[in-house]
Amino acid sequence: MANSLDVPIKSGISNAGDLSSSFLDCLSGCTNAEVFETTFTTAVLASPTARYAFDCSDITPANFSKALYDNIRNVLRQYKVPCPDFLSKYAVDPVTKNFQSFTPTFILEIYAKTMAKVLISEDSLNAANAATLGKGYFDSVLEASNLNSNKSGAEYKLRTIFDAYRIFLESIGNFTPDKIPDGCFAFQTEIKLAAPKVIANFNVTIVKKPDP
């Protein structure tokens, strides 16, 4: 599953896989969320397998949105979370409304930020564990990739992304009926924040007030 993406890794960081002291030194002064996100994304970009899985530039936003909707709804129903259709639609609606295509690293960035928000909302992210959790999420991507090795193309990528999200949260005990909806809200927020800035052009007609 090799790929030809040429995305630069954060300066001074070559591989987050071993959480070396030099890597952690590069993150000094960062917020807990930034440490988590950078650890995760750096590890993914350094791994051909994980990097390929998150490159959704060949998947249309409409197809991604449909697959994510089905995945979220199935999970919500499985865990008997109320309003599965509403929550699924709420999470994915901004995707097709705001995007016509994805850059190679877009979905990676969205999922890194979404997961950070989920962990923060559940009081699970702190200075002591941010880097370790980022590495843990990356390990979950590799595990999900192995689980879906019999698939290919878009199906492989989407299942790996979705399964890695679940596997990681399950590994820290946060994939429960009361916490699963947090991901819907966090994902929707990140998609809307990433939406292209639209500048409206208004044609204004100035009408001169008639002389009395």
Secondary structure, 3 states (H helix, E strand, C coil): CCCCCCCCCCCCCCCCCCCCHHHHHHCCCCCHHHHHHHHHHHHHHHCHHHHHHHCCCCCCHHHHHHHHHHHHHHHHHHCCCCCHHHHHHHHHHHHHHHCCCCCCCHHHHHHHHHHHHHHHHCCCCCCCCHHHHHHHHHHHHHHHHHHCCCCCHHHHHHHHHHHHHHHHHHHCCCCCCCCHHHHHHHHHHHHHHHCCCCCCCCCCCCCCCCCC
